[in-house]
């Protein structure tokens, strides 16, 4: 049966790594009718709109998208389209697994699934400047919003995921000692939800700073982590670093209406157009997508081929110690299928 899905190639290295991923999906024998759409800087250049209606309509129709990274201007210009897409489709759960595959790294037994609340917290977009005297920008404030509704559904998602994947423990990561109301509510709700899973999966709590320290000293003690938006954003880059870098970690943005699969990393402007980007993160995002649509067998085949190629270290890209181009690495993964 043909699957319908939206493809957003993205900016920077996006087109290269999504092309590589499409080749892998094709080789795995999955029939997908891709509706190619634009977003981010590519859309600004083509139609002067970073998030065109046609793209939103396409995702509304297919409810499934694979997305390359999108450029966001720093400190000015349009707001992040990644954040806007998550909001537009209420993609409340961001699932970012990090697993040791590359041999010879400092840690060899990391296997963490980080579940990040994706629609609230400090990323809700309530920000303003405060004028003092003549200075229009004398101060600035950003508001963090945590709702009981949002906290409940993300904790429930994390615990359900832990049970579904046969995981042993969920760590609630917070800063409720300082941000007593917003983080306090998040933690309280987490504790309530955890009770529903008593006997099925263990629960523990960590303050985010202590968690960051432990992640770089004893990461193997972590299993599933659930946390708020900003902490999840930062800690998931950290867990990427533990397993060999940003080129390796995927992220699924899941909601009731749609799901968007992407890499954790950005557009990598320093290597864009050079044909050397590592497509693994988007390939693994495609595996998450296959799991999501009930094609776990295909996801496993693709994952095994990717992991075997990485483990062997013969034909890998330079960010993980090799010399292969994006295309050569993709050929090697496909040969493994
Ligand atoms: P980045 O993730 O693009 O790059 C950080 C470093 O990691 C760079 O040295 C880069 O070369 C390397 N890297 C990243 N992906 C790689 C890959 N697949 N293979 C090899 N090396 C890789 O982060 P940045 O430079 O801070 O951000 C660049 C742009 O990306 C910004 O506009 C930012 O807003 C955007 N961004 C988008 C997303 C997204 O679309 N989900 C996520 C993060 C950043």
Boltz pocket constraint, residues with backbone or C-beta under 6 A from the ligand:
constraints:
  - pocket:
      binder: B
      contacts: [[A, 13], [A, 17], [A, 68], [A, 69], [A, 70], [A, 71], [A, 72], [A, 73], [A, 82], [A, 246], [A, 247], [A, 248], [A, 262], [A, 263], [A, 264], [A, 265], [A, 266], [A, 267], [A, 268], [A, 269], [A, 270], [A, 271], [A, 276], [A, 277], [A, 278], [A, 279], [A, 280], [A, 281], [A, 319]]
      max_distance: 6.0
